Amino acid sequence: MKTVQITEGVFLHHIPDNKFKSATVSMFFHRPLCIEEASMNALLPAVLKRGTSEHKDFGEIERRLMDLCGASVSGAVLKRGDSQLLFFEASSLANRYAPDGEDLVGGTVDLLLEIILKPYTEQGVFSESYVASEKKNLMEAIEAMVNDKMQYALWRCTEEMFKGEPYGVHELGTLETVETITPQALYAHYKKVLSESRIDVFVCGSADLESVQSKLAPHFCARKVEAFETKPKLAGSEVKKVTETFDASQAKLTLGLTTGFDAKKHSYVHMMMANSILGSGVHSKLFNNVREKLSLAYYAFSRIDRLKQTMIIGMGIEKENYDAAYNETMAQLAALQKGEISDYEFESAKAFLVNNTISSTDSQTAMTAYYLSAMLNGETMTIEERVAQIEATTREDVVAAAKDIRLEMIYFLGANS
């Protein structure tokens, strides 16, 4: 991946790839994750996609996309560590396949910049009807989180584990903060996002990088970039426990843990292997012991967050199996830390991670996600180099990485029925 700095706080990254017939341009605006602006950050992409100064509604934008041979534009908000990323992506047919030599990539980039930089406004602020409509959609999305009890339990565990910290803020914000947003306040925040955010632009595929750079450069100058960083979660002195009840068919047991990962001693690939052996995949200890062998859970898995250096374990259980499921889960973690890893677990975890890493090349969006993650983690490792690191990992590496994993949070969502 080649990176060039366009101006203060604006970086252009090129991921060369010619196997696809398309080119994809993705823009990420970095914001500090905080309750004061989380909902506005979540709302902005939706409002910006509603219309521009030249294409005043979604229908006109769609017609322009059809003129560009079916190009597409999307936008969303992502949570990465203690940051929120406002994300915009445009994809079009590569110019070498364009009819009559049309610059489809350039036209799509122009439309993407138009959506971001030239929004449709009324009386100098965002359209009141557009803001009201997207506020309603956002509030419905927040309310709907409770309907997926697995995701809800994972979120509540995170919220309680990081109470009072940026990571404890949901990327969609809260109903209360959404309700207070006005077109005037949202537009003022939008101007702040443009002028103070770090911006990373990824171009994946065959595209004229100089052309893309020339289109971006005039729009981002004399900027005051706000700097912030993610702080890893450190182990606490005691385990916190929260219990809630819901009308649901099954209970949810969710555990929050710190990994104690030390980048000076280990490659993060080693922690990825430890997580895979513990609970990521059908080869894992949680799947084969807690779920299959002992039938203590309907599902059981673990996942890790590198930026926060944490792990979360989720499972769906019958409420009467709480103690047995918890005890067996902690026993499987202890077994991992003592090096009790079978050949099947080790080799399957390695194959699982290799396949997942290679699958990052299956789409331009996935490739962008891989290199964005690497950049956020301060890495320059290519996909091929990541695969080589996985292949070279030993059992000793895995045990050394896993030994400092500590339980921090127990969240139990009990079922009334």
N, C-alpha and C positions, 0 to 999 in steps of 0.2 A: 504494500500500500504506500502510495506517495502522498505526502502532506505538504501543503504550502500555506503560509499565513497571508491572508488577504489584507487585513488591517488589525488593529488592536482588538484581540478577543474574537476574531473571526478566522476560522481555519477551514481549508478545503482539502478533502481527502479523496484520492482516486483509487478505487479497487478495480484494476483492469480485469476484464473478463469478456471473452468473445463467444462463449458457447451459447449464450442466450440471444434472441433476436430483439431484445429490448434494452433500454437504458433506464436506470432508476436514479433519481436525485432525491436525497433525504436531508432535511434541515432540522436540527435539534437546538432549541433555545433552553439553556440551563438556568433554572431558578432554584433558590433555596426552598426546601420543603418547610412550610410553616402554615399554621391555621389561618393567618391573616390573608394569604393570597392563594391558598390551594384551590378553592372553588373557582376563583377568577381564572387561574391557569387552566383548569379543566374546562371552563366555559369558552375560553377564547378560540380554540381551534374550530369549535362547532359554529360560533358566530361568524368567524372569518370565512368559512366555507359557504355561507349563505348568499354572499354576493360581493361584487367589487364595484368600483366607480365606473368601470366599462361594461361589466356583465352583472346587472343589478340583482339577479336572483339565481337560484340554483339551476333553473331551466336554461338560462342563458349560458351558464358555465358548462352545463352538460352538452349543449349544442357546440360550444367551442371545442370541447374534448372530442366530440365526434368528428369535427373538422380536422383534428389532429390524429386521424386514423384510430380513434378509440382509445386515446390516452386516458390515464386515470390520475386522480388527485385525492389524497386522503389526509386526515389529521386526527391527532389524539393527544392524550397526555400520559406520560409514563413516570413511574417511580423507580429511581435508582439510588439506593443508599439514602442520604439525607437531601437528595435533589429531586426536583420535578423537572421533567423534560417535556416541553411543548414540541410536538413532533409533526412534521409535514412531509409527505412523500408524493412524488410525481413520477409516473412511469409512462414511457412511450416506446413505440417501435424505433429501433435503431435507424439512424439515417441511411445506412447502406441498404436498407430494405424499403426506404420511402419511395413512393411513386414520384416520378418527375424530379428527383433530387431534392425534394422539400426538406427543410431543416426542422424535422419533427421534434428533435430533442430541444433545440433552441426555443421553438414555439411553446413547448410544454414547460420549460424553465421560466419563460416569460409569464405564462399563466400562473405558475406557482408563486412567483414573486408578486404578481398582481394581487393574488388572493391574500398574501401576507402583508404587503406594503400599501395597497390601495383599496382598503375595504369600502364597502358601501356605507355611507353615513347619511344622517339626516340632522340638519342644524348643527353640524360639526361634531357629532358623536354617533355611536352605533345606533342602528335602527331600533326603536323601542319594541316593535313587533318581533323582530328577529331575536332580540335579547330575551323577551318574555317567552317566546316559543322554546328557545334552547335552555332557558332556566327550567322550564317545565320538564323537558326531556332529562336534564341532569338530575333533578329532584326525583324523578321516577327511577332513574338508574341507582341512586343512593338508597331509595326505599326498597328496591328489588334485591339488594344485597342480602337481606335477611332471609329471602326465600331459598337461597342455596346454603343449606346449613353447614356443609363442609367448608365452603369458602368463608362463611360468616364466622365459624369457629376459628379458622386460621387468622382471620383479621382481628377478632377480639383478643386472641392470645397475643398477637403483635402489639395491639393497642395498649394492653395492660402491661406487657413486658417493657414497653418503651414510653410509658406514661410520662408526660412532661418533656419528652425529647422529640426532635423533628421527625424521626422515623415512626413515631406513634401517630402521625397525621396521615389520614387516608388521602390518596391522590385525587379523589373526587371532592374532598372537603366534607362539609356537613350541610344538612338541610337548613340550619339556622344561618350559616354564612351565605348560602346560595340566595336565600330569600332577601337578603339585604342588598344584593348587587343591583345597581342602577346602570343604565347606558352610559351615564357620565363617568361613574366610578370605573367601569370596565374599560372605557376608552382611555382614561388617564393611566390605568394600569398597563394597557396595551402599549402606550408610548414609552413607559418605563421598561417594559420587556424588550422593546426594540433597541433602546439606547443603552441598557445596562447589562444585558445578558451575554454570556459567552455563547457563540454560535458555532456549531460544527456542521459542515455540509459534506455529505458523502455522495460521490458519484460512482455508481457501480455499472460496469459494462463499457461498451465502446462509445465514447463520447469525446468531443473536443474540449479538453480540460481548459485550455486558454480561453475558449469561447464562454464557457460557464463562468470562469473567473472574471472575465470582462463584464459579464452581466451582473455579477454580485458586487463588484468593487465600488461602483458609484453610490450604492445605497447604504453602505456601512462605513462611516468615517466619523472622526471626532467623537468617539464613544467612551463612556466611563463604565468600564466593565466591573461588575460586582463579583468579588472573589469569595468563595466558600468551599469547604471540603467536608467529606463524610468522616465522622469519627467512629471507629470500631466500638462495638459493645464489649465492655470488660466484665469479667465474672464478678458477681455480687457476693455478699456474705451469707445470704440465706435465700431459700427458694420461696417464691411468692405463689399463692394458690387462689384462684378465683373460680367460683361455681355459679352457674346460672341455669335456669330451667326454661324449656320451650315445649309447646305441643308439637312433638315430632315422633317419627317412627323409630328412631334410634338415637342414642347418645353420641356425643363427640368428645373424644379425649385428645387434647392438643398440648404438646410440650414445647417450650421454648428453651433453647440451649445456647451457650456461647461456645465457640470452637477454640479460643485461645491460639488461633493460628499465628505463626511467626514467619513472615516472608523471608527473614534473614536466614532461617534454618531449613525451610521446606519450600518445595514448589507447590503451588496451589493445586496442581494436578493430583498430588498425593491426598489432599483433603477431598477432592472430587471422587477419588477412588474409595476413600473411607466412607463417604456418604452413599455411594452406589452400593457398596457391600452391605451397609447397614439397612438402607431402606429405599433405594431408587432402582426399581426393576424387579422382575419376577424371580431373579436369582438371589434377591436380598434376604438378609436374616429376618427382617420384620415380616416380609411377605410369606416366607416359608415356615416360620415358626409361630409368630403371633397369629397370622391369618390361617395358613393352610394346616399345619400340624396340630395346633391347639384350638383352632376355631374360636379365637377370642375376639376377632375383629372382622367386619365386613370388608374393610380396606385398611391398609397400614403402609405409610410411606414416610420418607424424610426428604428434605430439601435444604439447600444451603444458600446463604446470601454472602457473597465474598466481601462486598464493600463493608457490611456491618459485622462480618466475621461471626455469623450466627447460623444456627440450624433450627429447623422447626419440624416436629414429628406430628403427623395427623393420623387419626384412626376413627372409624365409626364402630361403635360397640353397643352391646346391650348393657344397660346401666348396672346390672348386677355383676357384670364382668369387669367392673372398674379396677378393683385391686389386682386381679389376676393379669389383666392386660397391661397395667402400669408396671407391675413387677417383672413380667416377662420382657417388656420393652427395655427396661433398665438392665436386665440380665444380658440381653443381646448386645447392648452398648458395651457393657463390661467385657463380654467375650471378644468383641472387636478390639478393645483397648488392650486386652491380654494377648492378642495375636492368634486367637482361635478362629482362623479363616481357612475354609476348605478350598481345595483346588478349584472346585466348581464355582464357588463364590468369587474367588480371585480372578480366574480367567474370564468368567462371564461378565464381571464388572468391567474388566479391561475392554472386552469386545463391545460392550454396551456403550462405553464412553467413546471409543474409536468410531463406532457407527454414528453416534450422535454428532460428533465433531465433523466427520466427513459430510454428514447431511446438511451442514451449514452451507455447502456449495450447491444445494439443490435449488435455491432461489436467490435472487438478488437482495430481497428483503432480509433473508436469513444471513447472507454474507455481511450485509451492513450491520445487522444486530451483533454478529460475532466481533467485528472490528470495533464497533462502538463500545462493547463490553470490555474488550482488551484495552482500549484507550482509557476508559474510566478507571481501569485497574492499573494503569501505568505500564502496560505491556506493549511490546511491538511484535509479539509472537504470531507467526503466520499459522494458518490452519494446519499446514503440513508439519510445522514445528510442534504444534500442540499434540498432534497424533504421535509423533516420535517420542515426546515426553511421556505420554500415557503408556506406550509400549515399553519404555525403559523403567517404569515404576516397579519397585519390589515390595514384598510384604513388609519388610522393615520400614520402608518409606511410609506405608499406610499406617502402621501402628504408631510410628513417631508423630505423624500428623494428628492422629485420633486421640492421643493420650490426654490432651488437655480439654476435651469436650466436657462441659459441665452443665447440669440442669439448672435453669434459672426460673422457669415459669411453668406452672401447671394450670391449664384452663380446661374446665369440664362443663360441657353443655349437656345438662341432664334432660332426658325425655320424660314428659308427664304421662304419655300414653304407653 
